[in-house]
């Protein structure tokens, strides 16, 4: 599945709601909400053509393609996204690490 900016925005909104309603220390809530706000800001810079390119890459996988080939294509897409939007990739990584450190 390829995520559009609208889908990502909706996902951020849902996470924000759950963080606010969750039983987390205020410092943890603040950290997560800060990362999510920064991600929302970075999404404004994601160009539609980049998402279209990712969608084309994802859609080019053939049914007869091996798992290694499919994973290689996915890895290439992620690498390209990281190269085009390093701050967004960094924020996504920070969010994942913060959640993992909280045991979530």
Secondary structure, DSSP 8 states (H G I E B T S, - for coil): ----HHHHHHHHHHHHHHHHHS---HHHHHHHHHHHHHHHHHHTT--HHHHHHHHHHHHT--TT--HHHHHHHHHHHHHHHHHH-HHHHHHHHHHHHHHHHTT-
